């Protein structure tokens, strides 16, 4: 299994690190446009191999896509990160050009690859990658829902004063501060609905804290988070590489599912060796359906800024 990660910044390096530590990939190629940057990150990471007990080879490359040839999975993290006060949507002007060029270059050298898009605004960037490359829908995956769901479970565990291993829940919709839909109604603690433990008011606070999870970290750190995004990406890549058939919420191209067409937005999917093996349609109540419609409208508005 060969994995390419484009962008050797904090998020990209975290992706490479977590993938390597899980020891399921034979090679990770880390590519960046800054001379020597990816090479340095790769060398630093490889010097942890004997300490962390992995045999995955990490190679750093400056802007040479031929080194990414025949990658099974390619991860796009490149682009500018958020700064405090910025929305993900405000990044579109710069990041759209980068993602379009990067995705096309990757597919040129790895025509059978599966693309995982991390760059923001993530749903729109996944849509752009799908349009720019022409890859079938099961091979274009936006990472956002996996990360948002991890943040949701963190907030649920915090509210419940429970270990996170007790908690399950997921977030649908757009990967934005207003578009996320944390499904508190379906969240559980060891199969018991969390509504048995938490008040409506407390669950509403969990929902709101989840939706601004990225913005909260950006304000604290002065830039976008990287550990949890890297871990989310590694979990998706692991599920694909090892054909785990695991369910994650991911931003995927819809053709009638959830009553939507020609849009990438977060819904539950089964991930395996072929990428998206199934889109799972769950029964949403009227409020959740309305939230999904509103989220989709916001994503489409951002998509409308693209030059395809």
Number of C-alpha atoms within 10 A of each C-alpha: 15 20 27 30 26 29 25 28 21 18 26 28 24 21 30 30 24 18 26 26 18 16 15 17 22 13 20 26 25 30 31 22 15 13 11 15 19 28 21 15 23 24 14 12 20 20 11 13 17 9 8 13 12 17 17 22 17 26 22 23 24 17 18 12 20 13 17 27 19 20 24 22 24 26 28 27 29 24 20 16 20 22 16 15 11 14 16 19 23 13 19 24 11 11 22 23 15 17 26 19 14 21 24 17 18 26 23 17 16 19 16 15 24 28 28 26 29 26 29 28 25 29 35 30 29 31 25 24 27 24 13 17 19 12 17 11 17 18 19 27 32 31 30 31 29 27 24 31 25 21 24 28 25 21 22 31 20 13 16 17 9 13 13 16 11 15 22 22 21 23 32 27 29 30 31 25 18 15 23 25 27 27 16 20 14 15 21 19 21 11 11 14 17 23 16 9 14 15 11 11 9 15 20 14 15 23 21 18 18 26 23 17 19 23 25 17 15 19 15 12 12 15 18 21 20 17 16 17 24 24 21 24 28 22 21 23 28 22 20 24 21 14 15 14 18 15 19 28 27 34 32 26 27 18 13 10 12 17 9 15 11 11 23 31 31 32 25 23 23 20 28 21 17 16 26 23 17 14 21 15 11 9 9 15 10 9 9 17 15 12 19 24 17 15 23 21 15 17 25 16 13 17 21 11 13 15 8 11
